């Protein structure tokens, strides 16, 4: 079996961030990961949130963001290929 998933190393690998951007992502991931989610969900959620911060220059996440995070979680919980939005 492989090594445990290192969320911090994965987030670091997604691109350089300022300390402020990293703080935004860390806070959001703390909220997103409250349910003891699996590594696949955490990777998808981190990629989505980091993309919003780096590419979209987002500093706060709105209800649509959390709706998509919940849809990603649901996808991973049921193991299906698609998102139900």
N, C-alpha and C positions, 0 to 999 in steps of 0.2 A: 504494500500500500504506500502511496506517496506521502509527502509531507503535508501537514495541515495547511489550509489556505491562509495566507498572510494578507489580510485586507489592506493594511497600511502599505506594504510593498507594492501591491497591485495598484493602489491609488497613485503612489509615487511614479509608477511606470507609465501612467497615462499622460503625463506631460508636466512641465514645470509650472508651478503655481506660486503666487505670492503667499506669504503667511496668512493674509486676510482671506484669500480664495481657499486655501487649505482649511482654514477654520470654518468657513461656510460649508464645505464638503463634509468635514468631520462632524459638525453639528447635525447636518441633515442625515448622515449615515447612522448616527446614534439614534435618531428618531426612526429611521427606516428599519433598523436591525433590532428593534425591541422585541420581536417575536421569536428570537432564536432561529432565524432563517438559515437555509443551507448556503453553501459557497456559491452555487450557480446564481441564486437570487442576489447575493451580495455583489458578485461581479457585475451583473446586469444593472443593478441599482447604482453602483459606483460609477460605471461607465456613463450612464444617463446623467447623473448629477454633475459629474466632472465636465461632461460635454456642455451642459448648460452654463456652468461657471466659466469655462475657458472660451468656448466659442460664442455663447450667447451673452456673455458678460453679465450673467444673472447674479444678483446679490441676495435675493430672498426668493423662496419658492412659494408658488401660489397653490390653490386648491387643485388645479389641473395637474400639477406636478405630483402631488400626493395621490391623486386618482390613478395616474399612470404607475406610480410605485406600487400601489395596491393591486393593479392589474398584473404587473410583473410578478408580484408575490403569488397571486392566485395561479398564474400560469405555471410557476415552479412547483406549487403545492400539488397540483393535479397532474403535472408531468406532460401537459399538452403542448403542441407546437405553436399555437397561436395565442394572441391576446384578445380578451373580450373586453372591449371598451364601451 
